[in-house]
């Protein structure tokens, strides 16, 4: 069932100045620096025991050394093997690096709107905090995806590959989280690329983007973002953690960001936006919401 029309209500908080096309070198440099610095920080948490020490400092138990999934993964790729990380931690590090690369691509290529330091710093901190939280949750005895009682990879991979190659009987939530992350990053990036190309064409100046993935939902890029954030959390703390993160991100985007954009697009496109909402009745999730 399609949702009712958006109702912006009171003015919602937004870090981006919608419609302001201006280069912001200092903000861009700040954001790129923060996102790149997050990668070695995540490696420090995942490899050097910092996550375990943080939990121990507040009296919380950590995953035992003998727990499945704590043996370093041998991939045959020297660059990855030299990281000396078990598969779950290698996945989290790859997700941190992938999200940093995607966000840097967005700022430097896909978006033309200004992004000052006042926006770069809180967005950078937000991403590092949530990435770090996933690393800490993976290390916690009560929160780690490794200690859940759900289905395991060895039950669906022929020959016990999930247990014999990767150092333990790993949870299925790792595979599900990785797939959600990949799907979400792809949807978010592809939709933003399609919108950029649409707007670059002279014949589309002043028109609403209705091509590609934007025919599925009016804010399809937010669907991708919520998916990959949920998948990231699922690798760290299992099914429940991934579901809660995805739902929370979806709620925040729906209640705040969608209202901001609906107000902005309504003023900019007028009747075009009204017609677009009729043609594409779903806000974020195609066919559902």
C-alpha positions as CSV (number, residue, x, y, z in Angstrom):
1,X,0.0,0.0,0.0
2,X,1.3,3.4,-0.9
3,X,1.9,5.9,2.0
4,X,0.0,9.2,2.1
5,X,1.7,12.3,0.8
6,X,4.6,13.7,2.8
7,X,3.8,16.2,5.4
8,X,6.9,18.3,6.3
9,X,5.3,19.8,9.4
10,X,7.9,21.9,11.3
11,X,11.3,22.7,9.8
12,X,13.6,19.7,10.3
13,X,17.3,19.9,10.9
14,X,19.6,19.5,7.9
15,X,23.3,19.9,7.6
16,X,23.3,20.5,3.8
17,X,22.2,23.8,2.3
18,X,19.9,22.4,-0.4
19,X,20.2,24.1,-3.8
20,X,23.4,26.0,-2.9
21,X,26.0,25.0,-5.5
22,X,29.3,26.2,-4.3
23,X,32.8,24.7,-3.8
24,X,33.9,24.3,-0.2
25,X,37.6,23.3,-0.3
26,X,38.1,23.4,3.5
27,X,35.0,21.4,4.2
28,X,35.8,18.9,1.5
29,X,39.4,18.5,2.8
30,X,38.2,18.1,6.4
31,X,35.7,15.4,5.4
32,X,38.1,13.5,3.3
33,X,40.7,13.6,6.0
34,X,38.2,12.4,8.6
35,X,36.9,9.6,6.5
36,X,40.4,8.4,5.5
37,X,41.6,8.5,9.1
38,X,38.7,6.3,10.1
39,X,40.2,3.3,8.2
40,X,43.4,2.9,10.3
41,X,41.4,3.7,13.4
42,X,39.0,0.8,12.7
43,X,42.0,-1.5,12.0
44,X,43.4,-0.5,15.4
45,X,40.1,-1.4,17.1
46,X,39.8,-4.7,15.2
47,X,43.4,-5.8,15.3
48,X,45.2,-4.4,18.3
49,X,42.7,-5.3,21.0
50,X,41.5,-1.8,21.6
51,X,37.9,-2.8,21.4
52,X,38.5,-5.6,24.0
53,X,40.3,-3.2,26.3
54,X,37.5,-0.7,26.1
55,X,35.0,-3.3,27.1
56,X,37.2,-4.6,29.9
57,X,37.7,-1.1,31.2
58,X,34.0,-0.8,31.9
59,X,33.7,-4.3,33.4
60,X,32.2,-6.0,30.3
61,X,33.2,-9.5,29.1
62,X,34.7,-10.0,25.7
63,X,34.5,-12.9,23.2
64,X,36.8,-15.7,24.3
65,X,39.9,-16.4,22.3
66,X,38.6,-19.9,21.5
67,X,35.3,-18.6,20.0
68,X,34.7,-19.5,16.4
69,X,35.8,-16.9,14.0
70,X,38.8,-15.6,15.9
71,X,41.5,-17.3,13.8
72,X,43.1,-15.1,11.1
73,X,41.7,-15.7,7.6
74,X,44.0,-17.0,4.9
75,X,42.7,-15.6,1.6
76,X,45.8,-16.1,-0.6
77,X,45.9,-12.4,-1.2
78,X,49.1,-11.0,0.5
79,X,47.6,-7.5,1.1
80,X,44.6,-9.0,3.0
81,X,46.6,-11.8,4.8
82,X,49.1,-9.3,6.1
83,X,46.2,-7.6,7.9
84,X,46.1,-10.6,10.2
85,X,42.3,-10.4,10.8
86,X,39.7,-13.2,11.1
87,X,36.9,-13.0,8.5
88,X,34.3,-11.1,10.6
89,X,36.8,-8.4,11.5
90,X,38.1,-8.3,7.9
91,X,34.5,-7.8,6.7
92,X,34.1,-4.9,9.2
93,X,37.3,-3.3,8.0
94,X,36.3,-3.7,4.4
95,X,32.9,-2.1,5.1
96,X,34.6,0.9,6.9
97,X,36.9,1.4,3.9
98,X,34.1,0.9,1.4
99,X,31.8,3.4,3.1
100,X,34.6,6.0,3.3
101,X,35.3,5.5,-0.4
102,X,31.7,5.9,-1.3
103,X,31.2,9.0,0.8
104,X,34.3,10.6,-0.6
105,X,33.1,9.8,-4.1
106,X,29.7,11.4,-3.3
107,X,31.3,14.6,-2.0
108,X,33.9,15.1,-4.7
109,X,32.0,13.8,-7.8
110,X,28.3,13.0,-7.3
111,X,27.2,16.1,-5.3
112,X,27.6,19.8,-6.3
113,X,26.1,21.3,-3.1
114,X,28.3,23.1,-0.6
115,X,29.6,21.1,2.3
116,X,31.3,23.4,4.8
117,X,33.3,22.4,7.8
118,X,30.2,22.8,10.0
119,X,28.7,19.8,8.1
120,X,31.9,17.8,7.5
121,X,32.8,17.5,11.1
122,X,29.5,16.1,12.5
123,X,29.0,13.8,9.6
124,X,32.6,12.5,9.9
125,X,32.2,12.0,13.6
126,X,28.8,10.2,13.1
127,X,30.3,7.7,10.8
128,X,33.4,7.0,12.9
129,X,31.3,6.5,16.1
130,X,28.9,4.0,14.4
131,X,31.7,2.2,12.7
132,X,33.6,2.0,16.0
133,X,30.4,0.8,17.8
134,X,30.2,-2.2,15.4
135,X,33.8,-3.1,16.1
136,X,33.2,-3.0,19.9
137,X,29.9,-4.9,19.7
138,X,31.7,-7.7,17.7
139,X,34.2,-8.0,20.6
140,X,31.5,-8.1,23.3
141,X,30.5,-11.5,24.8
142,X,26.9,-10.4,25.1
143,X,26.6,-8.6,21.7
144,X,28.9,-10.3,19.2
145,X,27.4,-11.9,16.1
146,X,29.8,-14.8,16.7
147,X,28.1,-16.0,19.8
148,X,24.5,-16.1,18.6
149,X,22.4,-19.3,18.4
150,X,21.1,-18.7,14.8
151,X,22.0,-20.7,11.7
152,X,25.6,-21.1,10.7
153,X,27.4,-20.8,7.4
154,X,28.5,-24.5,7.7
155,X,24.9,-25.5,7.3
156,X,24.6,-24.1,3.8
157,X,28.1,-24.2,2.4
158,X,29.1,-27.6,0.9
159,X,31.9,-29.4,2.5
160,X,31.9,-27.3,5.7
161,X,33.7,-24.5,4.0
162,X,32.2,-22.1,6.6
163,X,34.0,-23.9,9.4
164,X,37.1,-25.4,7.9
165,X,38.5,-22.5,5.8
166,X,37.6,-19.5,7.9
167,X,38.6,-20.6,11.3
168,X,35.3,-21.4,12.9
169,X,31.6,-22.2,12.5
170,X,30.6,-18.7,11.5
171,X,27.0,-17.3,11.8
172,X,24.9,-16.9,8.7
173,X,24.3,-13.3,9.7
174,X,27.8,-12.5,8.5
175,X,26.8,-13.5,4.9
176,X,23.5,-11.8,5.1
177,X,25.0,-8.6,6.5
178,X,27.7,-8.6,3.7
179,X,25.0,-9.0,1.0
180,X,22.9,-6.3,2.5
181,X,25.9,-4.0,2.7
182,X,26.8,-4.7,-0.9
183,X,23.3,-4.2,-2.2
184,X,22.8,-1.0,-0.2
185,X,26.1,0.6,-1.3
186,X,25.3,-0.3,-4.9
187,X,21.7,1.2,-4.7
188,X,22.9,4.4,-3.0
189,X,25.8,5.0,-5.4
190,X,24.0,4.0,-8.6
191,X,21.0,6.1,-7.9
192,X,23.1,9.2,-7.1
193,X,25.1,8.7,-10.2
194,X,21.9,8.4,-12.3
195,X,20.6,11.6,-10.8
196,X,23.9,13.4,-11.4
197,X,23.9,12.3,-15.1
198,X,20.3,13.3,-15.5
199,X,20.9,16.8,-14.1
200,X,24.0,17.3,-16.2
201,X,22.0,17.1,-19.5
202,X,20.9,20.5,-20.7
203,X,17.5,19.3,-21.7
204,X,16.8,18.2,-18.1
205,X,17.5,21.6,-16.4
206,X,14.7,22.3,-13.9
207,X,13.2,18.9,-14.2
208,X,12.6,16.2,-11.5
209,X,14.8,13.1,-12.0
210,X,12.5,10.2,-12.8
211,X,15.0,7.8,-14.5
212,X,16.6,4.5,-13.4
213,X,16.2,3.7,-9.7
214,X,14.3,6.9,-9.1
215,X,11.2,5.3,-10.7
216,X,11.1,2.9,-7.8
217,X,11.0,5.3,-4.9
218,X,11.3,9.1,-4.5
219,X,14.3,8.8,-2.1
220,X,15.7,5.5,-3.3
221,X,19.2,6.5,-2.2
222,X,18.1,6.6,1.4
223,X,16.9,3.0,1.0
224,X,20.4,2.0,-0.1
225,X,21.9,3.9,2.9
226,X,19.6,2.2,5.4
227,X,20.4,-1.2,3.9
228,X,24.2,-0.9,4.1
229,X,24.1,0.6,7.6
230,X,21.9,-2.3,8.7
231,X,24.2,-4.9,7.0
232,X,27.3,-3.3,8.6
233,X,25.7,-3.7,12.0
234,X,24.5,-7.2,11.3
235,X,28.1,-8.4,10.8
236,X,29.0,-6.8,14.1
237,X,26.2,-7.9,16.3
238,X,23.9,-10.3,14.5
239,X,20.4,-10.3,13.2
240,X,18.8,-8.2,15.9
241,X,21.5,-5.5,15.8
242,X,21.3,-5.2,12.0
243,X,17.5,-5.1,12.0
244,X,17.4,-2.4,14.7
245,X,20.0,-0.3,12.9
246,X,18.3,-0.5,9.6
247,X,14.9,0.4,11.1
248,X,16.4,3.2,13.1
249,X,18.1,4.7,10.1
250,X,14.9,4.3,8.0
251,X,12.9,6.0,10.7
252,X,15.3,8.9,11.0
253,X,15.5,9.4,7.2
254,X,11.8,9.1,6.8
255,X,10.9,11.5,9.7
256,X,13.6,14.1,9.2
257,X,15.4,14.0,5.8
258,X,12.4,13.2,3.7
259,X,10.5,16.1,5.2
260,X,13.4,18.4,4.4
261,X,13.7,17.3,0.8
262,X,9.9,17.3,0.3
263,X,9.7,20.9,1.4
264,X,12.7,21.9,-0.8
265,X,11.6,20.0,-3.9
266,X,8.0,21.2,-3.5
267,X,9.3,24.8,-3.6
268,X,11.8,24.2,-6.4
269,X,9.7,22.0,-8.8
270,X,6.1,23.0,-7.9
271,X,3.6,21.0,-9.9
272,X,6.3,18.7,-11.2
273,X,7.0,17.5,-7.7
274,X,3.2,17.0,-7.0
275,X,3.0,14.9,-10.2
276,X,6.2,12.9,-9.3
277,X,4.6,12.0,-6.0
278,X,1.6,10.6,-7.8
279,X,3.7,8.7,-10.3
280,X,6.1,7.3,-7.7
281,X,4.0,6.9,-4.5
282,X,6.7,5.3,-2.4
283,X,9.0,7.4,-0.3
284,X,12.0,5.1,0.4
285,X,11.2,1.4,0.1
286,X,9.9,0.4,-3.3
287,X,6.4,-1.2,-3.1
288,X,6.2,-0.9,0.6
289,X,6.8,2.6,2.0
